[in-house]
């Protein structure tokens, strides 16, 4: 027999060994020896002055604990029919894994380097301000998900099986804690090994992964995708292609546009990244003063406000993390955030971004057609580059100076390794974004007392929240005009994070295999 129960522990009870089992025994009216306890979900409720740990539990009476729900039956596909997958981020990785289960050979083409070799290029952009257009924080094995915070929270619960993705991650080396935590997180220090393990699974079962392999053209015949032209000048014959290139592969959007393959402009969001000392966020969220109790993780936050008809909201909040340079080409500055698994850095950072309606807000870019949002992004990234001094140094301002419209005479310490330069972001950012951010910060300061402080910097620009372009697809997930082309993941406009991209990758793999059986 299995009985489900929910228990709340205070911070003091959480610190006491065995308190959870004791509380469960009292609830069930049994001795501790009469049942085995399994934690199904754990969360922290800090909305009131007294912090509480919430547990959802299963008590097993007279039977063994049920193990994980899934087994992954990866088949030997070395001699099977193939599906080509362009891009090896989360969407591409899980598309390839699903192909193995379906008995189809995945042939993955990734423009960047493997996870180990990417490290040199990340060091180059951080220390020498050199941007490799094919190997950076966005491109390479694992995509933008590899050297990222590894947050696994998603609202895309109707698009696939979230639990299945989590268990696949555990199968490839992630801690089982992600199956329990309400807001699971892996960490930038642990993700690379998991990504490598996924690649090794694909290769061990007969799939292929080709690095430093960039698509430069599509060969079409009667609206059928026939082959891919590679950067080596070679041509690769294809039958079905899952296009999982990510939201920053602008060359792919330009290529599709040149080939007159249907695209759509898509609304997105842009803004800045805000960095506070972590102890300030801890103090606000936990009411703990300057010293966070050891049992509590670095505090996070989620904020949203409507300003002049547009949402202003936090994005990719990274407690105990650091800000990184996420540019994918020379001449631009883009910032993003990430955290190690322990979230033990001294700073908390989050994107604070403004919704941009591509049909109403950027009319002077209409002549770019479906690429108008992309061109708007590029202009702001170039502005950040020039105002930061034409390196990867990022323009910055104290949050109070930004709101009050004055130049910062100095800046707070930062986790951003290339460095910051004081710049008048209050006048440089377009009114569309800047005026809403100023009002948003004021309102956030009312919701979180202490958030609006001179001890926080804003850093520009946070521009790669999602794809500004949608690659359309029909109900069978195939492009409505090009047979054999399956737009997928964040680059197609169908996902917004590791888990949602992975689920979409699986769906596209299933669709591509089903199409081959018709």
N, C-alpha and C positions, 0 to 999 in steps of 0.2 A: 504494500500500500504506500502511496505517496500523498503527502499532505503539503499544500502550499500555505505559506504564512508570510507576514510582513512584520518586521521588528525595527524599532527605532532605538538607537543607542546615543547617549550623550557622549561628549568628548571624553569625559572621565571613564565611562563604561568602555568605550572603544579602546582605551589604553590598557584595560585589564584583560589579561590573557584568559580565554575561555568564557568571557562574558556573553558572547553571542550564543554559544551552545547552552549556557545556563538559562538564558532568557527563553530560548526555544523550548527547552525542557519544561519550564514553568508554564509556557503557553499551551503545550501539548498535554500536560499532566502526566508526563513520563519521566523515567530516569534517563540520564544522558547516555547510558549504555543501550537503550532500547531503539535508538534510531541513528541514522547517519545524515548529516546535514550537507546540502549543496547550495552554494550561493549562486543565485540566478542573476541578480542585479544589485549593484551598490551605487549609491549616490550620496551627495552631501547637500544638505539643506541649510543655507546660511542666511535665509531671508529674515530671520529673527535674531536678536542678540545672542541667543543660545544656539550654537551650531549642533546639528543633529545628523547622524549617519543613518540613512534609510537602507534597509536590506529587504530584498525579495528572496525568499528561500524555498527550498523543497526539502522536506523531511522524509527520508526513506525508511519505512518500518518493515523490517523482515525481508528486504530485498536490496540488491546491489544498486549503486548509483548508475543511472543511465549516462553513458559516455556521449561524446559529441554526436550531433545529428547526421553528419555527412561522412561518406567515404568517397575518395576521389579516384575513380577508375581510369587512370591514364593508360591508353593503349599504345602499342608499338605502331607508329604511323609512318615508318621509314619508307614503306612502299605504297602508301595510300595516295589518293587524290589530294591536291593541295589547295589551300586558300592563302593568298598573300595578305599580309598585314603591314601597313605602312605606319610606323611609329611604335615605340616600345615603352610608352607610359602605362598607367594603370589600365586604360581601355585596351591597348594593344596586348598587354601581358595576359589579362584575363580572357581576351578573345582567343589567344593562343592556347591557354590552358583548357578552355572549353572545347577547342578543336581536338585536342588530344582525347578528351572524353568521348567525343562524337566520332572518333576514328578517322579524322581528317588531318593531313599534315599541314601545320602552320609554317609558312615561310615569312619570317619577320625581317623587314628592312628598316633599319634605324639610322638616321643621319648622323647621330652623335657616337660617342665612344662608350666603352663598357664602364661599369660603375667605378672601377679602380682608376682607370685612366682619366676619368672626368675630374678627379681631385686636382690634378695639375692645373687644369684650366680654371677651376674655381679659385685656386690660390692666385693665379695670374690676374683674375679680375679683382680680387680683394686687395692684393698687395701692389700689383703693377698697373692696375686699371686697364688691362688688355682684355678685350671681349672677343672670344672665339665664337663666330656666328653659328657653329654647329655643335659646340660643346660648352655648356654653361649651366646655370641653375635651372633652365627650362628644357634643354635638349641633351640627350644622351640616355643611357640605359635607365629605365624607370621613370623617365620624363621629369617633370617638375615635382612629382611625388617622392622622388628618391631623397633628395637633399631638402626635405621639408619637415614641417612639424609632425607630419604623420597623423593628423587628426582624422578620425574615422566617423565622426558624427555626420549623419545625413538625414534630410527630410524626405528623400526620394524613396519612401517606403513602398510605393505602389509600382515601382519600375523594375523590381527584381527582388531577390532573396538576400537581404542584408546579412543575415546570420551565415549564409553559405560563404559570402566573401570573407567574413571574419574567421570562419573555420579554415578557409583556404590559407589565410595569412598565418594562422597558428600552425597549420600543416607545414608551412615553409619557414617556420622559425620564430614567429611572433609569440609573445607571452600569452598564456590563456587568460590573463587579466583583462584583455580587450573584449572577452566574451561576457564579462561581468560589469565593467564600468559603464555608467550611464553616458559618459562622454569619453569614449576610449581614445587612446593616444599611444603611438609607438615611439616616436622620437627620431630626430635626424641622425643620431649616432647608430641606431639599430636598423634603420630601413635599408641601407646599402646591402647588408648581408642577406636580408630577406629577398631583395630584388635579385641578387646573384643566385640564390637558391631556386627562384622561379625560372631563371634562365637555364640552370642546370637540369631542372625537371623537363623542360621543353627539349633540350638537346638529348637527354638520356632516352627519350621516347621517340626519337627520330625526327623531331622538328628542326628547323633551321633558324638561326639568328645571325643576321649580317649587320655589322656595325660599319660606320663611316660610309653608309650607302644612302645617298640622297636622291630623291625623285626630281628630275628636271623637266619631264614632259610626260604627257599621256598620249598614247596612240589609240585613236578611235576609228571605228569603221561601222557605219550605219548605226550610230549611237550605242555601239557596243565597245566596252573597254577591252582592247586587244593586248596591249603591252605597256610596260613602263620603261621610260628612258632614264638611265641612271647617270650619276655624276662621272662614272667611268666611261661614259659614251656607249656602254653596252645597252642592249634592249632585252628586257625580260618579258617573255610571253606570260600572260595571266588569263585566268578565267573569272575569278571573283576576287575583289580587293576590298578589304576593310580599311577605310581611311581614318586612322586614329592619330593624327599628327599634333593634336593639342591646340590650345587657343593662341599660341604665340608663333605658329608656323605661317607667317605672313606670306612667304613665297608661294605656299600652296594656294592661298586665297587668290593671289595675283595670277597664278597659273590657271586656275579654274576660270577666273574672269576673262583672261585672254582667250581661252578656248570656248568662250560663250556658254559655259556650263552654268546652269542656273544657281544663283546665290541670292540670299536675302540679307539686308541690313538687320541687325538685332540690337535691341536696347541692352545696355550694360551699365557699369558704374565706375567712377573714378574719384580719386581724392588724394589723401595723404596717409602716411603711417604715423601714429602717435606713440611716443615712448615715455613711460613713467618709470621711476624707480619701483621695483616690485613691492617694496614694503608699503608704499602708498596704497596700491591696489589691495594688498592683503589687509591693511588697516581698515579700508572702507568696507570691504566685503565680509570680513570676519569680526569686525569690531574688536581687534586684538592689540591695538597700539602698534608699536614699532617691532614687536617680536611675534612672529607667527608660531603658534604651537606646532611642535614637531610632527604630529600626526596629520596635519592639514597640508594639502598640496599648495603650491603657488596658486593664488587666486586668479580666476578669469572673470570676464564680464561680457555681457551682451547688451548693446544699446541700440535703440532705434527712435527716430523722431521724424515727423512729417514737417517739412519746411517748404513753404511756397509750392505746395503740390507735388513735392518730390521726397522720396525717402532719403534720410541721412542715417547711416547705420554702421555699426562695427562689422568688420570682416576679417576672418582668419586671425582671431585673437590668440596671441602667443604668450602665455605666462612663463616667466623664467626663461625667456628666449632672447633672440637677437635679430637685428635687421640685416638683410643681405642685399647685395646688388643683383638684380634679376634682369638686366639688359640682355638682349639677344642680338644686338648689332652695335657697332661703334656709333658714337654721336647721339646716344640716348642715355638717360638715367631712369631706371625703374627700381623701386624698392619693394621688398616682400619681407615676410617674417617667418621664423621657424624656432623650434625649441628642441633641446635634447630630451632624452627619455625622462631624466630626473627633474627637468624644468627648474634647474638650480642656478640659472644665471641671475644677475642682480637687477635685470630690467624686465618690464612687461611691455609688449608692443602690440598694436592692433591697427589694421587698416580702418580708417574712417572715410567712408565713400558716399558719393551722391549719385542717385539714380539719374541716368541720362536717357531720355526718350529720343531715339534717332529720328523719329518722324516729326518731332516738334521742336527739339532743343538746339539742333545744330544745322539749321536750314542752309547756312552759307556753304555747307559741305555737300549739298544735294547733288552737285554735278559729279561727285565720285560714285554715285549710284549705290550699289550694295556695299561698297567699301568705305562709305562715308564715316562710319564710326571708327574704323581702323585708322583712317587718315587723321581724325580728330585725336585719337590716342597718340599717334606719332608726333603730332605737333606739340602736345604737352610734354612728351618725353624729351623732345629736342629742347624745349624751353627749360626743363630741369637740367639738362646737360650744360647749356650755356650759362645759366644762372648759378650753377655749382662750380664753374671754373673750367669747363670743358675736359674734365676727367670723370672718374666715377665718384668723386666727392659730390655729396647730395646737398641741395639747397635746404635750409632749415630755419626754424624760428621757434622761439618759445611760444607755447600755446596762448598765453595771455597777451603777448605782443601781437600775435596774429589777429586775435579777436579785436584788440584795441587799436590796430592799425599803425603800429610803430615798428621800426627796425630793431632787432635784438642786438644789443651791444656785445653780448656774449651768449654762449649756448651751454646747456647742461651736458654732463658726460653722456656718452652714447655707446651702444654695442655695435654700431655700424662701422665696420673695419676700414673702409676707404676714407672715412672722415666726413665731417659736415662743414658747411660754409654758411654763415648768416646771410640770408637773402629775404627781400620783402615779398614773401609769398602772398601776403594779403593784397598786394597790387598786381602780382604776376599771374596768379590763377584767374581764369575767366570768371566773371560774375556768376555765371551759371553754377559754378562749383564753389568759389570762394565765399560768396555771400551766404550760401546755405550752410557751409561748414562753420562759419562764425556763429550763426544762430544755433546750429546744432551743438557746438561745444558749450555754449552758455546753458542750453537746456540739459545737456548731459551733466554739467556741474550741479544742477539742481537735483537731478536723480541720484547722483553719487557725490555726496559731500566730500570735497577734497580732490575730485577728478580735475576740475578746472584750476590749475596751479601753475605758477611760474617754473616749477621743477620739471615740467613736461615739455618735451620738444615735439614739433611736428616736422616730418621729413617728406620731401616730395620726390617723385610722385608715385602713388599707388594706382597703377593703371591696368594691370592684367588680372582683374577680378574674374572676368569671364570673356568669352569670345564676343567681339562686336559683329561677327558674321555668322549667319546660319547657312549650313549646306543642307538644302531640303531633302527629305526622303519620304517615301510613301508608307502605307501601313505595313508593308513587308520589309521596311527599313532600307529599301533600295532607293537610289536616287531616281526621281521621277522621269528623268530624261536619259540617263546613262545606265545601260544594263551592266550588271556586274560590279557596280560601285556602291559600297555601303558606308555612308558617312557615319562617324562614330565618336562618342565621348565629348570632351569639352571643345575640341576643335570644330565639331559639327554643330555645336550649340545644344547638346543633349545631356550634359552633365555639369556638375559644379563641385567636384572634389574627388578624392581617391575612390571612395566606395561607390558613388553614383556612376563614375566613369567605368569602374570595374564591372558593375552590373550591366551597363550599356554594352561593354565589350562582349560579355557573354551573350546577350541578346542578339548582337550583330553576328556573332559566330554561328548561332543557331539559325538565323535567317539566311546567312550565306550558304550554309550546308543544305538547308531545306530547298533553296533555289536550285542547287545542283541536282536535286532529286526529281525536279519537275520534268 
